[in-house]
């Protein structure tokens, strides 16, 4: 390796290492801040919190890497241009392509490293982090209860209240509890003016003491039809004090923090696993749509709609089917037809959400498969934007380069999210949505590289003014010639 190449690499690596770790720290702190309310004050050991931060750092490393490359490329080339080192290099007959050649090789290697990271370490870290986060949220579920919403963190109960107050935040106001343990729906409801949550140290039960409330329960059978529910008896009572003991043993075990109950999230799978599960989901989705279509076909009696040969037509029957019936039968036929059609329309309306949800899950797996590849190449695309941009603006340091790097990456991130949302809703294909940001920004990178190679600025305003002046002069000459 030549001394010149070593110097260029050193000029790039020094700001790259600094910016990479700074960006990674900021991203981790932002993610921790968003999750702080869910895990704070639950008595979780510091070891698990450090594990949570470690998993977060591994998950955010592929995002911090392209930001670091973009920022350090602007800073490195900007510093060379600002200190007139780039002018000296050009005067020695060395082109911009030759200057960035070792950097291109380095960025290609970093892109490959980012792909390996995304395909192996990122899924494992996502698996650990998401399960650990869900398990930490379940610790001391009383603290996770949110006023003004139906809280379902405690299995078998839906709890709603207006206000949580007191020194320990264990006093509730205007409580409404639905007991769902019978798996029959919301048939047992308890309301109270006040409630107190208490849990003894080491106990596997949480005690909820209610004051001045009402108790209501419907008595239903499992095989009961919906129209028969209104005929069944119900119990209603008032109370001054009512105590509920809720089993929270699954929340209080520290060993349960390492449980892994979610394993097939699209972010927890490698590319091979994503492709395999995507194929299975496609087969299930095709089977689901085929069954729904077959049910619809049979419901409207479409199989009975076939053409009769002319030889078997009954000449005595009128061509219009309804003309062969009297007025009363016509009304009966039309009413039944409208009822069948309305039931079919209502059934299809209820099934639209199922269709969309199944299609969205399928699109998520397809998008993640292609996005792993396209995001790995984001390092290279952003480098071809940052390197020529740094040589053009001729500014080093953290000032202007930082602002430009953040602006460019925000644009890249916005386009990526737009592609994800469009592909989820099947507005565009998953492969196009995953490559959308790369396809849009790559031409700008090539344009900036071309202009920087020729020593041109980002935008030459003199050229625009000259064109406007020429047009203005032509208009004046035309007016003079007309006169």
NORPECOR-V723810 format. One record per helix or strand. SS is the DSSP state (helix for helix, strand for strand). FROM is the first residue (numbers start at 1). TO is the last residue. Records with the same first field share a line. If there is no record, write none. Layout:
# NORPECOR-V723810
SS->FROM-TO ; FROM-TO
This chain:
# NORPECOR-V723810
helix->3-39 ; 46-82 ; 85-91 ; 96-138 ; 141-144 ; 226-231 ; 249-252 ; 254-258 ; 266-268 ; 271-299 ; 302-304 ; 310-312 ; 321-324 ; 327-376 ; 378-393 ; 400-424 ; 430-453 ; 461-482
strand->151-151 ; 157-160 ; 163-165 ; 171-179 ; 188-198 ; 205-218 ; 234-247
